[in-house]
């Protein structure tokens, strides 16, 4: 079952269970997917590929993280709780992130392959690691690991 189909089924189940938060999150994902498919001029009824779905869910999760940060600064604890609940649901659709040790192994290997020796090559190194891990790690975590290497 594709991830897109899984989210559709989850939205139906959440609606029938009257779980408003989960329904809202699933619908927001589906709306973003519909927009993406329309932009790519996909055929009607076609599901998005899993990598597209994951990219959209990650984007939505990052938006929620930013909102949490802003609402915390603004003292809006009520909105922080809502955003955290929605973020938790979004994270259920994301694959588990690699542990820091695994990211460090990949970072060291890629650093050696590229021959990066100073901070000037950090951007290139981070990009290569992102490509190697294919979304299995958070960008901020990768950046932190790369910074620790120098």
N, C-alpha and C positions, 0 to 999 in steps of 0.2 A: 504494500500500500504506500503510495507516495505521501510525502509530508503535507502537500496541499489537500489531498483527500482526507488525511487524518485531521487536519484543522477544520475542514468542513464538518466532519462527523462530530468533532468535539464541540463545535458551535451548536449543532443540533441538540446534542445531549445537554449542554449547559442551558440552552433555552428551555428544554423540557423540564429540567431540574430547577428552573427559575433561579439559576446562579447568575445574577446580573453582572458581577465583575468579570467572570469568565466569559460570559456571552459578549460583553463589550470588547474584551481583549481579542477574542476570536474574530469578531466582526471587523475590528480595526485591521487585523492582519489580512483578512479576506478582501477588504476594501483596497488596501495597498497592493495586494496581488492582482486584483482586477485592473487597477490603474496601470500597473506594470505590464500586464498582458496586453492591454489596449495600446500602450505606447509602443510595444513591440509588434503590434498588429497580428497577434496570435489568432488562430482559428477559434470560433465560438465553441465553448465547452471544453477547451483544451486546458489541462492543468499545468501550472508552472513547474519547472524542474526544481528538484530539491535544493540545488545550490542557490537558485534565485529566491526561494522561500527562506532559506537560512539567512541570506543577505538582508532581506527585508525584516525578518524577526530581529536580527542583530541591530539594525538601524533603529527599530522601534525601542529595543531595550536600551540603547544608548540615549535615545531621547528621554526615556523615563529616568535614567540615571541623572541626566542633566537637570531634569525637572525636580528630582528629589533634592539635588544640591541647591538649586535656586530657592525652592520652597523652605528648605532648612535655614538658609541665610535670611529669608524673609520672615521666619518665625511662624510659618503656616503648617503646624503639625498635623492638622486635619487633612490637608492636601498631600502631605508627605506619606501618611498612612495609605491613602488611596493609590498613590503612585507606586509604593512598595508592594502592595497587593497585586497590582497589575504587572509589575516587573517580575514578581515571583512566577506568575503564570507564563509570561513570555519565556522565561528561562527554562521552563519545562519542555519547550519545543527546540531548544538549542542543545547541541551535543555537549557532553561533559568536556570541560577544558582540561588540557594536559597539565600535569603537575609542573611546578617550577623547575624541578631537576631535569625533566624531559626537555623542556624548552631550552635550558642551559646547554644540554648535550647537542641539540640541533644548532643552537647559536654558535657554539664553539666550532662545530663541523663546518658550517657555512662561512664563518669568519676565516677559517683556514683556507677553504676553497677559493674565496674571493681575494685573499691576501690583504685584508683590511688590518692596518696596524695602528691607526689613530682615529680620533673622533671625527675627522673630516669625512670618513666613509660610513658613519653611523646610519645615515638615511638609506644609503644603498644596502647596507647590511640588514636593516629592519625590513626593507621591502623584500629582500631575498628570503628572509626567514618567514615572513607572512606568506609568501608564495609556496614555500616548502611545507608549512604547516596547514595550509588550506583551511583557515578558519577554525582550527582546533585550539587556538589560544587567543586571549584578548590582546588587542594591540597595545594597551597600556602595560600589560604584563611583559610583553615582548620588549617594549622600549626599556622597561626597568631592568630586564635581564641584560640587554645590550649595554646599557649604561654601566652596569656592574662589571662588565668585561674590560672596561678602560680605566 
